[in-house]
Amino acid sequence: MKTGVAYFHNRDVRHFERDLDDIIAHGCNFVVHCYSEIDMAWYNQAVEKIVRMTKDRGLTVYLDPWGLGGVFGGETFSKFVGEHLEARQIARDGTSLPAACPNQPAFRELIELWVQRAADLGADVVLWDEPHFYYDFVHTSSWENWACRCPACRDLFRKETGSDIPDQLTPEVETFRQRCMLKFLDQNCAQARGLGMKNCVCLLPDETGSLGKVAGTSPWHRIVRLPDVDIFGTDPYWALFGGEVDEFVGRYCARVKDLCATYKKEAQIWILAFLITEGREEEVGRAVEIARSHGIKNIAAWAYRGNHAIDIKCTDPEKVWEILGEAFRKAQAGSRGPQG
Ligand SMILES: [Zn+2]
């Protein structure tokens, strides 16, 4: 049984030593460390120590290109998009967006550097977290203004189809965007695999809806079957999507489990441990139980200690962390069988 949490809370290694004790005491055997553009610029030595400390205690280390280029999930800013105005995504109406385009060579170089650094830092697994074309999660009315129509995308579309990229999101543009994201992931995973790391892909729980459409996400089976993808999962954050924990988490556990069984990949489910409001804390433990009941053996929570250090924390982060820890310890004990 694999149970883990995401960690981005600070780069003070003395502080992390205490947090690591706390993470282990809460039943985790892996940590997803965020390695952002800010880390790449200023905190390589600290991240190297943090990764080594984690591995020295016997835990598996995932590294997450957190918010890299604004293309992956993460509450951080991209340095790259300020330095490479030419490599930004361009919206349908011509607006330059605060996100890099996966088809731009300069961004490809940043990704390649990140993967090489992740290998040098000693990562076991790379978490490709919610790769997407740009969208504003809150203002859904802006989703009609899709990306990307940058020069690189225009050239590629013309090369592949023989015509100019339309300004409407036609089925042809939709499949083009999906192909671009799929190729982007495939290249990233191949490089990581070549450097001895495993690949884990996490997608938003919206395979065919408007969110998946604006993000340019391919039908999930095409991603799961990529040769270098080892682990596939989703983050069914029921409370954020207005869902009920049993139904919402259960539905996505079944879908991920089924797909991973078909393509012989490892299934992973993320548990919501941020923005949990007062009175709903027990739902976090329930979500872990639901994942276990579906036979999911890789369960991760976002994030450490109820996300206590950031504005999008739980109302009572300590309570959520205790409930999560209890559920994780129970999962670990259960996987060891009745003989303990
Ligand atoms: Zn583009």
Residues whose N, C-alpha, C, O or C-beta is under 5 A from the ligand:
A	BS01	ZN	C101 N103 C148 R149 C150 C153
